[in-house]
């Protein structure tokens, strides 16, 4: 059941003191946007900062073990906005903002702080706005033809230093841009675990006869039900049956829900937000429970990317992968929802997979902005040194996927801050070590063997490869901004570092890249999976070296069969190397058993040698492993979308793309990848395929160059 959008607009208008005509204008603008249509504006980065604050508050209220290594931008309660221009006639202005003191100066005249209307005289004029004491994000919305809040407005935090304002695709004056936009979806009980049986309209619980129910989907939300009885009722929630069956408070990853004192008067219970799939009810007396449901929170996004084949196992993996991604879409791309529900560097790492399925501009961009760190960061601001590197790569990938460099241009100062920070860490050879970065240093993922390297506080080879990717991304963005000097500077750094990596870490006899340097500067000549897959992903390895690297990655005797977040890079490397069939084998060996065991989301830490129920613990805590983690959904999406479907952007917005599907023994496949111009659709039966391109898309398929719009025959190998 979805919330009624009209009710949301009406209630928002009442809160802001807007008239019903203003709400009508909001609906009209949302339906018929144009360049002069007013939109909400804010100081760049503040939406991400306020959303991040909301997620932190929710995490602290809900979760028992919240730890956060990095410093991010801070939310501000004061901001300035201005627009300078020429009005060709007298303009009637209407404006609104958050609960705050809002002072609007129109053409040199400042009105009452309670005013929301004014007149701008024709001729050269300006509008200057000062918002302070804001209870939420300081933002502004003004309707006034060419002076409407849209492109062309500036923002400041001190009234002296001005930058272009961040403009949002929100044209409803009754709903603030930092409003939680999740929808509520009511989920019913799907089955009863204890006592085993189907879902019922009501449930009886007695002492020593607990009730365990399964909502099937793992989501964030509120558990609701009506109850009568005697004694007290205890409710325990979690992601697994084992977790909800264990009453030991030491192992709770979310704070225990308050026990309910029962009576003959019916109580309507609505618990605070929790991440759950399973619920256990126990009582000291007896209880009658009815209207049991789970109001899950979900981002209002559509599934635009698609994969379907004659292989039912791969179809199931795709479906669960997409569901795993969707469950982690709340304000940002979160890493997981139960243990903390926060953004880590998984967000930028998984961004392209989210884009291939949902193509949601807001969540992609706010995830990147949230990860840009404070201004002029130093080593103390970065708990995981990989994080700013993934962010820089993410900005470039967002541009390649969406074809609009205005977003990265708006945050150019922060991008250049991060690049300058990384340059400051380089030694004379361009190498970066993490001796001064606490607590993690570099973090390839949880599968790194403790005694096999690489040293997280040294200079791992994989991290230097990621650094090449970050500087290469900076170079391409600088070129898009028209700054050839910056392009040349970052491009030179990337190319020199690539030469250093190959000279220092490549071992031609083995055809592999070694681990890198440890914290004492000693070369670690061991081999792990990370350097091999990053070498492919970031163009360190040459194409004729790919097979030996992939063969190492496939050898379970040489690398752990425990898989974690670097699998996003690794399975993308398989796709790039033309070895998608090997990625399919990995998915069926490690991901598929989780589905076979009854799980409908993918785990944070996947060990192919353990049963699903043996993979519940982490951090020496019994149930700390997240059983719904974004990277674990992103890796299969990349393997199937980038690998099997074989579509990759070569220029921004997929204006030119490569289409090189990998058949992987599949007889029938249908899929699509969303682009700004519309979906690129690909299908095949046997070796004969069909490619449908929208207008404005040019595809390289084998030796053919195909111009959309049109339907084309292609060969699938």
Phi and psi in degrees as a GROMACS rama.xvg file:
@    title "Ramachandran Plot"
@    xaxis  label "Phi"
@    yaxis  label "Psi"
@TYPE xy
-96.2252  149.56  UNK-2
-67.4968  142.577  UNK-3
-73.819  118.069  UNK-4
-62.0839  -37.8419  UNK-5
-65.4444  -36.697  UNK-6
-65.1445  -38.2958  UNK-7
-63.4138  -41.6518  UNK-8
-65.3495  -43.6426  UNK-9
-63.0581  -45.6461  UNK-10
-68.1343  -37.2237  UNK-11
-64.0421  -39.5151  UNK-12
-63.8158  -39.7415  UNK-13
-64.8173  -41.9519  UNK-14
-62.0908  -39.4289  UNK-15
-86.2051  -3.93461  UNK-16
75.3245  25.6113  UNK-17
-89.6514  153.243  UNK-18
-79.151  166.079  UNK-19
-63.9143  -29.0284  UNK-20
-66.6593  -33.7455  UNK-21
-65.5634  -40.1406  UNK-22
-63.6661  -39.5458  UNK-23
-62.4471  -40.8567  UNK-24
-61.1668  -38.1592  UNK-25
-60.8524  -47.6725  UNK-26
-61.3138  -42.1114  UNK-27
-62.4894  -45.13  UNK-28
-64.269  -38.2549  UNK-29
-63.57  -30.0231  UNK-30
-87.8522  -29.7468  UNK-31
-130.675  67.0363  UNK-32
-71.1025  149.279  UNK-33
-148.769  178.892  UNK-34
-64.6196  -27.732  UNK-35
-96.0531  -1.60426  UNK-36
-66.5193  132.658  UNK-37
-68.5763  143.412  UNK-38
-136.87  158.703  UNK-39
-68.3815  142.52  UNK-40
-129.312  158.185  UNK-41
-155.37  169.767  UNK-42
-67.0715  137.324  UNK-43
-55.1256  128.252  UNK-44
94.2452  -12.8908  UNK-45
-72.4773  -30.774  UNK-46
-62.0883  -45.4745  UNK-47
-62.3017  -39.4753  UNK-48
-64.7038  -43.8313  UNK-49
-71.4385  -37.2049  UNK-50
-62.86  -40.8488  UNK-51
-63.7583  -39.1471  UNK-52
-60.2891  -42.1178  UNK-53
-61.0872  -44.0896  UNK-54
-66.6249  -36.794  UNK-55
-65.2477  -43.8384  UNK-56
-60.8833  -45.7162  UNK-57
-62.4424  -40.1153  UNK-58
-64.1808  -43.7253  UNK-59
-67.3719  -33.9873  UNK-60
-73.572  -28.9067  UNK-61
-104.324  -37.7387  UNK-62
-105.31  144.275  UNK-63
-87.7956  -18.4654  UNK-64
-134.603  79.9134  UNK-65
-104.107  116.032  UNK-66
-129.483  138.682  UNK-67
-138.348  119.415  UNK-68
-84.3472  -23.3443  UNK-69
-109.373  162.349  UNK-70
-102.303  136.186  UNK-71
-122.365  174.03  UNK-72
-60.3585  149.883  UNK-73
-103.518  144.326  UNK-74
-70.7599  140.321  UNK-75
-110.881  153.092  UNK-76
-107.914  4.22495  UNK-77
-135.55  140.279  UNK-78
-158.844  158.941  UNK-79
-122.914  148.68  UNK-80
-138.408  150.516  UNK-81
-153.655  155.052  UNK-82
-141.622  126.053  UNK-83
-116.253  130.806  UNK-84
-174.761  -160.439  UNK-85
-126.736  125.66  UNK-86
-93.6525  126.755  UNK-87
-80.073  -5.55339  UNK-88
-163.309  171.108  UNK-89
-62.7876  133.202  UNK-90
-117.763  134.457  UNK-91
-87.6032  126.902  UNK-92
-111.741  143.346  UNK-93
-134.243  137.918  UNK-94
-143.412  164.835  UNK-95
-154.617  172.701  UNK-96
-168.45  -164.159  UNK-97
-78.9597  178.959  UNK-98
-70.0597  106.719  UNK-99
-171.116  174.867  UNK-100
-88.1414  119.218  UNK-101
-119.039  113.732  UNK-102
-110.391  120.314  UNK-103
-116.029  120.887  UNK-104
-103.148  113.984  UNK-105
-110.073  112.131  UNK-106
58.8462  34.5972  UNK-107
91.5321  -3.63326  UNK-108
-112.802  123.177  UNK-109
-97.9152  124.763  UNK-110
-91.2951  -175.5  UNK-111
-65.2365  144.915  UNK-112
-65.2231  -18.2794  UNK-113
-87.4709  -9.78424  UNK-114
-69.9598  147.564  UNK-115
-132.504  13.5067  UNK-116
-139.862  156.662  UNK-117
-169.764  173.456  UNK-118
-123.813  129.72  UNK-119
-102.35  117.329  UNK-120
-69.4834  151.503  UNK-121
-63.1825  156.439  UNK-122
104.57  -170.475  UNK-123
-66.4055  132.831  UNK-124
-157.266  169.173  UNK-125
-145.661  157.935  UNK-126
-124.655  125.284  UNK-127
-124.43  130.139  UNK-128
-122.803  135.13  UNK-129
-125.559  119.308  UNK-130
-115.923  126.476  UNK-131
-142.673  171.64  UNK-132
55.483  35.2536  UNK-133
-74.9794  135.615  UNK-134
-81.3735  -19.4594  UNK-135
-134.37  -164.343  UNK-136
-59.6968  128.46  UNK-137
-68.2467  115.104  UNK-138
-145.421  169.934  UNK-139
-147.906  145.25  UNK-140
-139.014  121.343  UNK-141
-135.253  130.723  UNK-142
-103.047  120.823  UNK-143
-172.799  52.0403  UNK-144
50.6943  -123.733  UNK-145
-69.5579  -10.0581  UNK-146
-96.6828  4.31278  UNK-147
-58.4186  146.431  UNK-148
-63.2986  116.614  UNK-149
-169.055  -151.169  UNK-150
-63.6783  142.968  UNK-151
105.793  -12.2948  UNK-152
-84.0724  151.909  UNK-153
-115.718  160.849  UNK-154
-136.877  155.753  UNK-155
-151.308  153.284  UNK-156
-99.6184  -13.5677  UNK-157
-129.17  0.220754  UNK-158
78.8762  3.15789  UNK-159
-121.435  -42.3095  UNK-160
-102.404  114.407  UNK-161
-109.849  142.637  UNK-162
-136.511  161.951  UNK-163
-59.199  136.111  UNK-164
-70.1837  150.956  UNK-165
-81.6021  124.209  UNK-166
-107.309  131.421  UNK-167
-106.352  159.639  UNK-168
-84.4339  39.5581  UNK-169
-115.649  114.439  UNK-170
-115.053  18.6095  UNK-171
-103.523  109.366  UNK-172
-68.0072  -14.1063  UNK-173
-86.9611  -8.02522  UNK-174
-127.303  113.645  UNK-175
-62.3745  146.781  UNK-176
-66.0786  -22.0852  UNK-177
-93.8956  11.6502  UNK-178
-63.7887  140.145  UNK-179
-62.9749  118.698  UNK-180
-100.074  7.03197  UNK-181
-62.2675  148.871  UNK-182
-97.952  160.309  UNK-183
-103.938  124.666  UNK-184
-116.871  118.795  UNK-185
-83.6223  119.335  UNK-186
-103.8  132.637  UNK-187
-88.3557  165.034  UNK-188
-64.6145  132.961  UNK-189
-95.8017  -37.2392  UNK-190
-155.794  161.329  UNK-191
-105.783  124.693  UNK-192
-83.0613  -41.1141  UNK-193
-142.895  120.404  UNK-194
-68.0135  143.235  UNK-195
-59.889  133.363  UNK-196
166.771  -177.928  UNK-197
-77.5477  168.909  UNK-198
-64.4797  149.039  UNK-199
-124.52  165.825  UNK-200
-79.5336  -21.9237  UNK-201
-151.461  156.596  UNK-202
-134.65  140.237  UNK-203
-107.575  129.905  UNK-204
-123.227  132.286  UNK-205
-129.631  164.743  UNK-206
-53.6296  131.756  UNK-207
70.2568  5.92752  UNK-208
-127.161  78.157  UNK-209
-70.1362  158.362  UNK-210
-115.4  127.47  UNK-211
-122.768  123.923  UNK-212
-119.219  158.475  UNK-213
-125.206  119.224  UNK-214
-88.9933  -1.36292  UNK-215
72.9894  -40.4202  UNK-216
-100.971  135.691  UNK-217
-92.3267  117.34  UNK-218
-146.607  168.098  UNK-219
-88.7792  139.628  UNK-220
170.231  -164.433  UNK-221
-119.895  127.715  UNK-222
-82.2493  132.483  UNK-223
-133.775  145.052  UNK-224
-169.99  166.039  UNK-225
-106.013  147.044  UNK-226
-149.736  143.811  UNK-227
-134.328  166.204  UNK-228
150.99  -155.96  UNK-229
-140.825  153.511  UNK-230
85.9807  -148.649  UNK-231
-127.325  154.936  UNK-232
-118.089  127.396  UNK-233
-107.617  134.768  UNK-234
-123.734  127.499  UNK-235
-126.018  133.228  UNK-236
-123.096  159.539  UNK-237
177.515  -173.093  UNK-238
-96.5164  -12.1438  UNK-239
-138.668  159.024  UNK-240
-63.865  -39.8848  UNK-241
-59.1535  -42.8555  UNK-242
-63.611  -47.5035  UNK-243
-73.9178  -16.9574  UNK-244
-87.2969  -8.89773  UNK-245
-102.103  109.541  UNK-246
-83.0805  0.56971  UNK-247
-69.6704  113.139  UNK-248
-62.575  -19.8173  UNK-249
-61.8455  -26.0195  UNK-250
-103.22  8.06231  UNK-251
-73.7293  127.42  UNK-252
-93.125  -14.8624  UNK-253
-125.441  145.193  UNK-254
-58.006  142.644  UNK-255
-61.7608  141.482  UNK-256
-76.8295  145.423  UNK-257
-67.0462  133.92  UNK-258
-64.6752  150.133  UNK-259
-107.083  124.463  UNK-260
-80.2794  123.523  UNK-261
-93.678  154.441  UNK-262
-156.61  -179.582  UNK-263
-77.8894  -16.2575  UNK-264
-79.6146  129.124  UNK-265
-65.3532  132.07  UNK-266
-111.313  134.942  UNK-267
-96.0385  113.944  UNK-268
-101.823  133.085  UNK-269
-135.412  105.3  UNK-270
-79.8516  156.544  UNK-271
-63.5646  166.326  UNK-272
-58.0386  134.676  UNK-273
-143.575  156.116  UNK-274
-94.1218  127.625  UNK-275
-159.996  161.494  UNK-276
-129.594  -41.7902  UNK-277
-108.156  151.721  UNK-278
-138.091  135.141  UNK-279
-115.571  132.308  UNK-280
-111.614  130.514  UNK-281
-136.529  153.072  UNK-282
-141.184  153.464  UNK-283
-88.1551  -6.36247  UNK-284
-136.49  -107.621  UNK-285
-149.457  150.258  UNK-286
-141.543  146.292  UNK-287
-117.501  117.883  UNK-288
-112.321  131.323  UNK-289
-137.458  169.487  UNK-290
50.2509  42.398  UNK-291
-78.9276  123.44  UNK-292
-155.449  166.113  UNK-293
-123.343  111.651  UNK-294
-84.1905  93.2237  UNK-295
-82.8622  145.238  UNK-296
-99.2013  129.003  UNK-297
-138.25  145.844  UNK-298
-67.7889  138.723  UNK-299
-79.7145  69.9688  UNK-300
-122.982  153.089  UNK-301
-99.4888  147.862  UNK-302
-83.5356  110.955  UNK-303
-104.535  -32.3563  UNK-304
-83.4283  153.915  UNK-305
-147.365  146.055  UNK-306
-145.127  130.059  UNK-307
-148.401  137.782  UNK-308
-145.245  179.133  UNK-309
-79.0425  -4.06383  UNK-310
-95.6081  105.807  UNK-311
-65.3179  -29.388  UNK-312
-66.7095  -44.1816  UNK-313
-65.666  -36.9871  UNK-314
-61.7198  -41.481  UNK-315
-65.6606  -41.0242  UNK-316
-61.3196  -44.6247  UNK-317
-59.5414  -47.4496  UNK-318
-61.6854  -44.8658  UNK-319
-69.4751  -35.6273  UNK-320
-61.8447  -45.3148  UNK-321
-64.5173  -42.0331  UNK-322
-62.6156  -36.7953  UNK-323
-64.3304  -43.3203  UNK-324
-63.1636  -47.6197  UNK-325
-59.5736  -40.9256  UNK-326
-62.3748  -22.3718  UNK-327
-99.2065  16.4343  UNK-328
-101.651  92.5688  UNK-329
-142.015  102.625  UNK-330
69.8401  -40.2075  UNK-331
-141.986  -173.411  UNK-332
-90.7793  102.36  UNK-333
-78.8414  164.351  UNK-334
-84.6316  -38.3817  UNK-335
-160.153  164.158  UNK-336
-107.969  -19.9574  UNK-337
-91.3578  -49.3207  UNK-338
-70.8103  -36.1451  UNK-339
-150.084  -29.5363  UNK-340
65.9447  43.4117  UNK-341
-121.181  171.825  UNK-342
-92.3109  130.249  UNK-343
-122.646  -166.482  UNK-344
-75.9501  -1.87514  UNK-345
-59.039  -30.5144  UNK-346
-57.8893  -61.5501  UNK-347
-61.2903  -34.698  UNK-348
-62.4014  -37.4433  UNK-349
-95.1715  0.88216  UNK-350
-55.677  -45.2677  UNK-351
-65.1098  -34.6956  UNK-352
-64.9645  -44.5723  UNK-353
-57.3504  -42.824  UNK-354
-64.5642  -36.5654  UNK-355
-68.794  -19.013  UNK-356
-104.386  -51.6477  UNK-357
-105.754  -26.2436  UNK-358
49.4304  50.9537  UNK-359
-102.535  111.124  UNK-360
-64.9353  -43.3  UNK-361
-61.441  -53.8623  UNK-362
-66.4567  -37.7398  UNK-363
-61.3899  -48.5813  UNK-364
-71.1784  -41.9124  UNK-365
-68.3304  -30.2069  UNK-366
-62.6417  -45.266  UNK-367
-64.5753  -44.4444  UNK-368
-62.1228  -41.7078  UNK-369
-61.6078  -25.2605  UNK-370
-92.6941  6.645  UNK-371
-83.008  2.4333  UNK-372
67.599  172.998  UNK-373
-69.4463  169.452  UNK-374
-63.5052  142.254  UNK-375
49.6378  60.4595  UNK-376
-67.8944  156.127  UNK-377
-127.483  -176.075  UNK-378
-61.1031  -27.636  UNK-379
-71.0099  -14.7998  UNK-380
-88.494  -9.95744  UNK-381
-119.812  106.978  UNK-382
-78.7311  -28.7348  UNK-383
-127.022  114.236  UNK-384
-70.711  -20.0094  UNK-385
-65.1292  -27.328  UNK-386
-57.2739  -53.9388  UNK-387
-64.1124  -26.5317  UNK-388
-68.4153  -46.2512  UNK-389
-61.9391  -35.3095  UNK-390
-63.3625  -44.8906  UNK-391
-62.9017  -44.0353  UNK-392
-61.859  -37.6928  UNK-393
-63.9101  -40.6131  UNK-394
-60.392  -41.4078  UNK-395
-69.5575  -38.5371  UNK-396
-67.7118  -38.0408  UNK-397
-61.1222  -40.5001  UNK-398
-65.3425  -43.1174  UNK-399
-64.759  -38.0398  UNK-400
-73.6486  -42.2758  UNK-401
-96.7638  -23.7891  UNK-402
76.834  17.1589  UNK-403
-127.747  110.618  UNK-404
-90.4207  3.36311  UNK-405
-65.3483  -32.1705  UNK-406
-66.2371  -52.163  UNK-407
-63.34  -34.1287  UNK-408
-64.0702  -40.2598  UNK-409
-59.9787  -36.2437  UNK-410
-102.956  23.0026  UNK-411
-54.7258  -43.4718  UNK-412
-57.2382  -39.5765  UNK-413
-72.0159  -38.3136  UNK-414
-60.6049  -45.3402  UNK-415
-68.994  -31.769  UNK-416
-59.3136  -46.7046  UNK-417
-66.5739  -39.6913  UNK-418
-64.533  -42.0344  UNK-419
-63.1283  -39.7257  UNK-420
-60.5411  -44.9327  UNK-421
-66.0603  -38.9614  UNK-422
-61.4325  -38.4664  UNK-423
-65.1998  -20.8574  UNK-424
-89.4058  -12.3988  UNK-425
-74.8525  143.431  UNK-426
-87.2268  -170.805  UNK-427
-64.5374  -17.307  UNK-428
-99.422  1.5145  UNK-429
89.111  1.45295  UNK-430
-81.7976  143.236  UNK-431
-115.284  129.743  UNK-432
-112.401  164.842  UNK-433
-115.321  31.0553  UNK-434
-59.2409  -33.3781  UNK-435
-97.9816  3.99341  UNK-436
-103.308  115.975  UNK-437
-118.194  152.696  UNK-438
-90.0436  -18.5513  UNK-439
-94.5448  -33.2422  UNK-440
72.6376  -129.843  UNK-441
-85.888  150.146  UNK-442
-140.933  93.72  UNK-443
-66.0208  -49.5479  UNK-444
169.764  -177.112  UNK-445
-70.9508  -15.3252  UNK-446
-81.669  -5.53926  UNK-447
-61.1133  122.516  UNK-448
-68.4413  136.802  UNK-449
-61.588  -34.1129  UNK-450
-106.976  8.27726  UNK-451
-116.42  0.3787  UNK-452
79.2259  178.286  UNK-453
-79.1676  163.428  UNK-454
-74.6078  117.43  UNK-455
-64.073  -24.5358  UNK-456
-105.418  17.1068  UNK-457
-104.147  -140.195  UNK-458
-128.187  76.3637  UNK-459
-61.9616  144.987  UNK-460
-61.7853  -42.6636  UNK-461
-58.8643  -37.4393  UNK-462
-68.8507  -34.783  UNK-463
-68.1987  -32.2617  UNK-464
-67.9206  -41.2741  UNK-465
-62.8161  -37.2731  UNK-466
-62.8947  -40.0942  UNK-467
-57.8976  -44.5853  UNK-468
-61.1764  -37.7576  UNK-469
-66.7166  -44.6142  UNK-470
-70.7424  -35.4746  UNK-471
-63.7852  -39.5539  UNK-472
-63.2332  -44.48  UNK-473
-59.2115  -39.1773  UNK-474
-64.5216  -44.5121  UNK-475
-67.0071  -37.3582  UNK-476
-67.1212  -42.5955  UNK-477
-60.4187  -38.7114  UNK-478
-64.0342  -39.2268  UNK-479
-65.4318  -30.1995  UNK-480
-81.0249  -5.89966  UNK-481
82.0977  15.7759  UNK-482
-100.925  89.9139  UNK-483
-68.5134  -32.585  UNK-484
-64.9923  -45.0175  UNK-485
-66.4073  -40.2752  UNK-486
-56.7306  -47.5847  UNK-487
-64.5091  -39.4728  UNK-488
-63.6184  -51.1821  UNK-489
-69.3749  -36.1613  UNK-490
-65.0017  -40.1453  UNK-491
-65.0213  -42.8919  UNK-492
-59.8824  -44.4504  UNK-493
-63.1744  -44.7264  UNK-494
-67.8699  -40.0673  UNK-495
-65.4788  -40.388  UNK-496
-66.7856  -36.2746  UNK-497
-60.9623  -42.5188  UNK-498
-61.8403  -43.4244  UNK-499
-62.1985  -43.9882  UNK-500
-60.0699  -46.1525  UNK-501
-66.6163  -38.2685  UNK-502
-68.3043  -41.5195  UNK-503
-86.3626  -34.0771  UNK-504
-115.81  -16.8187  UNK-505
-82.1858  132.901  UNK-506
-114.298  98.2831  UNK-507
-62.9874  -29.1852  UNK-508
-62.5004  -46.43  UNK-509
-83.9108  -19.5509  UNK-510
70.4999  28.7113  UNK-511
-132.651  165.292  UNK-512
-103.736  131.91  UNK-513
-79.4235  177.999  UNK-514
-68.2657  -28.8719  UNK-515
114.542  -156.711  UNK-516
-97.9803  145.218  UNK-517
-84.8275  -176.457  UNK-518
-67.7414  -18.1576  UNK-519
-93.6242  4.73512  UNK-520
84.7925  8.57611  UNK-521
-87.5209  138.423  UNK-522
-72.3228  126.384  UNK-523
-95.5801  107.729  UNK-524
-88.7653  7.83597  UNK-525
-72.5687  166.627  UNK-526
-121.588  132.336  UNK-527
-131.799  172.943  UNK-528
-67.7502  -29.7578  UNK-529
-61.3028  -49.837  UNK-530
-63.685  -32.9929  UNK-531
-69.1546  -45.6785  UNK-532
-76.0946  -34.5781  UNK-533
-68.2762  -31.0464  UNK-534
-62.272  -37.293  UNK-535
-73.874  -47.8103  UNK-536
-62.4617  -35.211  UNK-537
-111.321  25.3374  UNK-538
60.2803  34.0991  UNK-539
-85.0288  -41.6932  UNK-540
-82.2539  151.141  UNK-541
-86.6261  152.062  UNK-542
-54.2626  -34.1964  UNK-543
-74.9696  -4.12988  UNK-544
-97.5266  -8.35692  UNK-545
-59.6741  -43.8397  UNK-546
-61.5686  -39.639  UNK-547
-68.503  -36.085  UNK-548
-65.9692  -44.1326  UNK-549
-66.7428  -38.1272  UNK-550
-60.584  -38.664  UNK-551
-63.7235  -44.1901  UNK-552
-63.0542  -26.9376  UNK-553
-84.891  -12.0368  UNK-554
-88.5042  101.643  UNK-555
-64.4602  -15.7559  UNK-556
-81.7317  -12.8101  UNK-557
-112.494  -12.3081  UNK-558
-140.81  154.409  UNK-559
-63.8096  148.898  UNK-560
-94.0032  18.4311  UNK-561
-96.4376  127.697  UNK-562
-120.157  137.864  UNK-563
-139.905  -156.111  UNK-564
-64.2037  -21.5525  UNK-565
-66.9452  -8.32679  UNK-566
-63.6902  -24.2227  UNK-567
-61.1865  -44.6533  UNK-568
-70.2005  -42.9614  UNK-569
-65.4787  -46.8085  UNK-570
-71.61  -26.8039  UNK-571
-67.6777  -36.6197  UNK-572
-65.0435  -39.9755  UNK-573
-56.6303  -45.7462  UNK-574
-61.4564  -45.9677  UNK-575
-63.4317  -34.9905  UNK-576
-82.626  1.4772  UNK-577
75.6565  22.583  UNK-578
-117.288  41.1923  UNK-579
-59.9525  -28.6884  UNK-580
-61.7995  -34.551  UNK-581
-68.913  -36.2255  UNK-582
-64.1581  -39.2357  UNK-583
-61.376  -41.4108  UNK-584
-60.9778  -40.5295  UNK-585
-62.5038  -45.8904  UNK-586
-61.1213  -41.55  UNK-587
-72.7738  -28.294  UNK-588
-80.1019  -32.233  UNK-589
-116.595  -40.1589  UNK-590
-83.3395  -43.53  UNK-591
-59.1917  -38.8235  UNK-592
-58.7024  -28.8088  UNK-593
-64.9998  -39.6483  UNK-594
-67.5597  -43.8567  UNK-595
-60.9846  -28.5434  UNK-596
-83.1057  0.277535  UNK-597
100.268  2.20927  UNK-598
-83.6249  144.207  UNK-599
-117.835  15.9932  UNK-600
-141.238  160.619  UNK-601
-100.527  147.259  UNK-602
-82.078  159.656  UNK-603
-66.4352  -34.6132  UNK-604
-135.372  111.768  UNK-605
-111.617  122.345  UNK-606
-119.585  110.985  UNK-607
-65.6781  -16.7192  UNK-608
-91.821  -2.84956  UNK-609
-116.516  152  UNK-610
-70.4463  162.839  UNK-611
-57.9512  -42.3701  UNK-612
-72.6076  -10.613  UNK-613
-90.417  2.21305  UNK-614
-112.137  25.7029  UNK-615
-87.8427  -18.3604  UNK-616
-101.606  151.494  UNK-617
-155.2  165.068  UNK-618
55.4993  27.3909  UNK-619
60.984  26.5164  UNK-620
-120.042  138.75  UNK-621
-62.2113  -36.2638  UNK-622
-128.566  30.1452  UNK-623
-77.5666  -20.1657  UNK-624
-63.9482  130.088  UNK-625
-73.466  129.248  UNK-626
-99.7341  14.4193  UNK-627
-150.601  87.4349  UNK-628
-122.826  134.356  UNK-629
-60.2317  -44.5152  UNK-630
-57.8359  -35.6498  UNK-631
-70.5748  -19.6809  UNK-632
-87.6601  -33.771  UNK-633
-67.8978  -39.2616  UNK-634
-60.7103  -48.3746  UNK-635
-62.4798  -37.268  UNK-636
-60.4103  -43.6294  UNK-637
-66.0704  -40.295  UNK-638
-62.0021  -40.4851  UNK-639
-86.9366  -38.8136  UNK-640
-81.0941  -51.8689  UNK-641
-74.8991  -36.8622  UNK-642
-82.0773  -67.0765  UNK-643
-70.3644  -50.6582  UNK-644
-68.5046  -34.3494  UNK-645
74.5461  28.9026  UNK-646
-103.866  128.342  UNK-647
-142.398  131.384  UNK-648
-71.2304  136.229  UNK-649
-105.134  -22.3034  UNK-650
-138.804  161.924  UNK-651
-54.0364  138.194  UNK-652
71.4753  18.883  UNK-653
61.2986  18.3819  UNK-654
-54.092  -35.5391  UNK-655
-129.63  130.127  UNK-656
-138.44  162.693  UNK-657
-103.281  134.172  UNK-658
-121.368  104.542  UNK-659
-135.935  72.8784  UNK-660
-63.1602  146.344  UNK-661
-114.263  115.894  UNK-662
-65.6729  -39.3965  UNK-663
54.842  32.5668  UNK-664
77.2598  4.29421  UNK-665
-83.584  133.477  UNK-666
-85.3013  -34.3369  UNK-667
-135.254  128.092  UNK-668
-141.85  139.516  UNK-669
-135.1  137.226  UNK-670
-165.21  169.094  UNK-671
-151.606  156.704  UNK-672
-125.228  124.606  UNK-673
-72.9164  142.877  UNK-674
-138.752  167.383  UNK-675
-59.7272  -27.1607  UNK-676
-86.9008  -9.11356  UNK-677
126.388  175.407  UNK-678
-73.5445  140.797  UNK-679
-92.6069  118.081  UNK-680
-109.188  136.921  UNK-681
-137.615  140.284  UNK-682
-152.444  158.687  UNK-683
-156.958  155.364  UNK-684
-129.046  119.323  UNK-685
67.2348  -129.876  UNK-686
-101.544  0.9739  UNK-687
-100.209  120.878  UNK-688
-120.581  164.592  UNK-689
-126.675  133.653  UNK-690
-120.241  127.287  UNK-691
-113.846  119.551  UNK-692
-110.807  137.401  UNK-693
-77.9918  169.066  UNK-694
-61.4583  136.922  UNK-695
92.937  -1.77163  UNK-696
-107.115  131.246  UNK-697
-115.11  128.303  UNK-698
-117.743  135.569  UNK-699
-96.4035  115.965  UNK-700
-128.68  102.625  UNK-701
63.9728  -126.069  UNK-702
-92.3563  -0.465731  UNK-703
-91.4763  146.749  UNK-704
-118.086  114.553  UNK-705
-111.223  132.037  UNK-706
-109.777  122.869  UNK-707
-79.9886  159.37  UNK-708
-84.5389  152.48  UNK-709
164.243  169.162  UNK-710
-113.916  129.266  UNK-711
-131.75  146.893  UNK-712
-88.0252  135.028  UNK-713
-135.194  157.798  UNK-714
-95.8646  139.999  UNK-715
-116.531  124.437  UNK-716
